Amino acid sequence: MAKANVMIDNQKTRVTEWTFEVGDETGQHIHEYDYVVVPMLDGELKIINHDGVETISKLKQGGSYFREKGVNHNVLNNNDFIYKFIEIEFK
């Protein structure tokens, strides 16, 4: 399983550094807050939606993206190296 290191958690935000060893995944989960992801490296993540649809996300270091709460998915490291990103959730 991917490892979550919560860096900040207060009434307004939660900031988590996610570390994925090769083949690690988050497990299926639903986001309860709007969030931003900031990739720490170039790489690929495999996303498996709640209905089983798989997509490959090609990410660039620092190339942030925003998603609204309610996203239901599993995220897998699709690289042959350790992958990291920062997740910022807005409560």
RADAKA-V443580 format. One line per field, one symbol per residue. ss: DSSP state (H for helix, E for strand, L for the rest). A space follows every 10 residues. Layout:
ss=???
This chain:
ss=LLEEEEEEEL LLEEEEEEEE LLLLELLLEE LLLEEEEEEL LLEEEEEEEL LLLEEEEEEL LLLLEEELLL LEEEEEELLL LLEEEEEEEE L
